Amino acid sequence: MAELAAKKIGRATFNELLSYHNSWQIGGSADLFIEPESSKQISEILRFVLKNDIPLVVIGQGTNLLFDDAGVRGIVLKIGDRMADIQISGNVIVTGGGAWVPQLARQSMRAGLTGLEHCIGIPGTVGGLVMMNGGSQRKGIGENVTNVTLLNKEGRLRTLKQDECDFTYRHSALQGTGCVVVGVELNCPKGDIQTIRQEMIKDLQSRRHKFPRKQPNCGSVFLSSEEMHKTVGPPGKIIEAAGLKGLRVGNAEISSQHANFIVNLGGASSLDVLTLIKQVRQRVRTRIGFELDCEVRYVRSDGKLMPAHIQADSI
Ligand SMILES: Cc1cc2nc3c(=O)[nH]c(=O)nc-3n(C[C@H](O)[C@H](O)[C@H](O)COP(=O)(O)OP(=O)(O)OC[C@H]3O[C@@H](n4cnc5c(N)ncnc54)[C@H](O)[C@@H]3O)c2cc1C
């Protein structure tokens, strides 16, 4: 890894604490942490990793990730503000994979483009959002995506059209492929700036009111599904109905403000969060008869990513 760090591959640091790079503020250190600034640099890193069989984890703002307390025995690649260019021409927006989602939403609003109002309060990067097909109000970013530019795990540049990405609820075909999203093209119809602005203000006000803001968290922990929504309601309601608001393990707690949020009260460990996830799943299964799966991804120390409930069930 020292050989790679010595090359011109962006900002590289050894033993970087991952708790500085995710919104839960949890996790040990990465052997090597790199913030690249070009596709060429990423391609070089990907080729090195493949050749030397080194674990690699790609992250954006870490707002949907739970890192293990042991950190990552390998390389963590952060696609962030060094690859965050946003360009708008007519109805077309072209953005770097590291662009900050609220910034993208704001710029589209200023250009009088509609469709991204639901993204204004999502604190991740465009790459992370596309990967997760994230969104709110039961929408997903995939609805507006026309092309995704990525580097495959061999380090080759490819462009996928919307239909090749297979966007479904909080899912895309890019998950688990080891690719790095470096650019996204979106198409948004023209709209009325004041209406778009009002819609965004409404969304932000509702988030301020509903979500815990002062304690570190990772947004919604559990996934919703249409069937669940129709019969028993969204995960937050179900967890609350099971009497689990305020349930605490170590320094992790089910938020008393919104039951689909787990907050770090200070110094929570990954094990605290996983144990809490396990307990919530068990109690909801017994009391309400529904299986709650996680939206949040757990990052094992060998660099493998999985929905956090899979790891929680194994402890
Ligand atoms: C307060 C709060 C509110 C939230 N609200 C919402 C919401 O309303 N809707 C919603 O959908 N989500 C929400 N989230 C979750 C999160 O913000 C989104 O999933 C976001 O899109 C993740 O982006 P990120 O850059 O943080 O990705 P990360 O958490 O860093 O990574 C998420 C996944 O994407 C992969 N990834 C990240 N960047 C790249 C890249 N460039 N190339 C390849 N793979 C990549 C990672 O490997 C990982 O699998 C919220 C989170 C918080 C903390």
The ligand as an ORCA input file, in Angstrom:
! r2SCAN-3c Opt
* xyz 0 1
  C     -30.008     12.771      8.635
  C     -30.058     11.821      7.473
  C     -31.157     11.823      6.638
  C     -31.217     10.953      5.545
  N     -32.316     10.996      4.737
  C     -32.388     10.148      3.686
  C     -33.540     10.159      2.823
  O     -34.477     10.914      3.006
  N     -33.547      9.308      1.789
  C     -32.519      8.440      1.514
  O     -32.586      7.700      0.532
  N     -31.424      8.409      2.310
  C     -31.335      9.231      3.382
  N     -30.236      9.199      4.189
  C     -29.180      8.200      3.928
  C     -28.056      8.697      3.016
  O     -27.894     10.095      3.137
  C     -28.264      8.337      1.557
  O     -28.375      6.948      1.346
  C     -27.104      8.895      0.714
  O     -27.424      8.891     -0.613
  C     -25.797      8.153      0.901
  O     -24.777      8.936      0.314
  P     -23.316      8.912      0.893
  O     -22.467      9.719     -0.010
  O     -23.290      9.280      2.308
  O     -22.980      7.358      0.696
  P     -22.217      6.420      1.745
  O     -23.015      6.279      2.980
  O     -20.814      6.859      1.877
  O     -22.271      5.036      0.922
  C     -23.531      4.420      0.684
  C     -23.308      3.291     -0.338
  O     -22.934      3.853     -1.597
  C     -21.616      3.414     -1.973
  N     -20.981      4.575     -2.605
  C     -20.898      5.847     -2.131
  N     -20.329      6.650     -3.051
  C     -20.020      5.860     -4.110
  C     -19.414      6.094     -5.380
  N     -19.034      7.318     -5.777
  N     -19.246      5.041     -6.212
  C     -19.636      3.786     -5.857
  N     -20.234      3.502     -4.686
  C     -20.425      4.538     -3.826
  C     -20.955      2.899     -0.712
  O     -20.016      1.894     -0.990
  C     -22.173      2.335      0.030
  O     -22.515      1.073     -0.477
  C     -30.142     10.062      5.290
  C     -29.025     10.068      6.130
  C     -28.979     10.936      7.204
  C     -27.764     10.938      8.090
*
